[in-house]
Amino acid sequence: VRYELYYWPSIQGRGEFVRLALEEAGADYVDVARRGKRGMAAMMKLLESKSLARPPYASPFLKAGKDIIGQTALILFYLGPRLGLAPRDEASRLWVHQLQLTITDLVVQIHDTHHPVSGWLYYEEQKPAAKRRSGARRTSGAIVYRNSSAISNACSAFPKRMKRFERKVPLLIALHGRVGQRPRIKAYLSSERRVPFSQWGIYRYFKELDG
Amino acid sequence: VRYELYYWPSIQGRGEFVRLALEEAGADYVDVARRGKRGMAAMMKLLESKSLARPPYASPFLKAGKDIIGQTALILFYLGPRLGLAPRDEASRLWVHQLQLTITDLVVQIHDTHHPVSGWLYYEEQKPAAKRRSGARRTSGAIVYRNSSAISNACSAFPKRMKRFERKVPLLIALHGRVGQRPRIKAYLSSERRVPFSQWGIYRYFKELDG
């Protein structure tokens, strides 16, 4: 089966977790919305469809034959055994999923450091709350401890703070480095398939929030 | 197996999703931390344990024999087939899980209407941001559409706003009513096992946020 990933074409965002899994496995897939206007139209058509019995609530979602699956962690749970990336026994598979769900919580926490009031308002409209929230994040930053795949994202949003934090989690930093050296991941990261970091995704850099 | 649920004893919170599943199935379970000081101590001991190979990050978590499982949606995914509450075929089971994950997102959204800056600060310390966030929520309140189990919670936090919204989603309101009439759920809701709504949980009522 050729997998079809549907996600916003100009940000890494939540779609990046799925892209990394597909790339690591060398899977046959299409990043549909990055194929230009037609791809975006195809994504919006599915998102707004009223005839789908099991519609995804938002992107990213994955189309695999007739299956359409939303929710990032669920997509990974679905792909894991199919791509040979997850353990086979139930308890271990559920454990990997539990870690991914905790990473999902972390992603919301990070996103909300710059958009604590609403994702529908500009950052500039919620700067004071963002400053306070980022300060609060610092104290509970220890959550990163158990979430290695969040490292490069956190580094891009909070370079100064992460520099200090890195010394406390050497194994995590080493793991992050090793993942970046996996042959397929390395090739992917320097390819055109990789969306660059930007000021429009989840992990935005604002000097004043990097206390 | 006798299930052990570990969750804060004085709030419904995320634990309530698990309590409702266990009650509907008439399962043999203990709500450990509600057993008083000893129960709380047992929960904290597990949460702070350094010897568990697969530690839950936070409560609620479930102990089923040797399995310890964190993340509300995952606990429900685990219990579903065991309690006969979820469909058997993979696609349907994943669909139910997808819905629960979207409800999980909604719970964060609701919690953050009164704590947009940080869960570590009092509501009074983040009132202006909370007011703006609750206003923003109104425009995107349509997410409740697809999440029937969130209804009674939303009603307790936003009674005025929900009154207006109810007219738009009659089927959802009817479904919510039917669930409350299920014999075991009905018995549970009027029992001492049910934690009452309070100002300390996820769904708090603040007059000024119910615009």
Interface residues (C-beta under 8 A of the other chain):
Chain A: R54 P56 Y57 D67 I69 G70 Q71 A73 L74 F77 Y78 A91 L94 W95 H97 Q98 L101 T102 D105 V108 D112 P116 V117 S118 W120 L121 Q126 P128 A129 R132 R133 A136 R137 T139 S140 I143 R146
Chain B: R54 P56 Y57 D67 I69 G70 Q71 A73 L74 F77 Y78 A91 L94 W95 H97 Q98 L101 T102 D105 V108 D112 P116 V117 S118 W120 L121 Q126 P128 A129 R132 R133 A136 R137 T139 S140 I143 R146
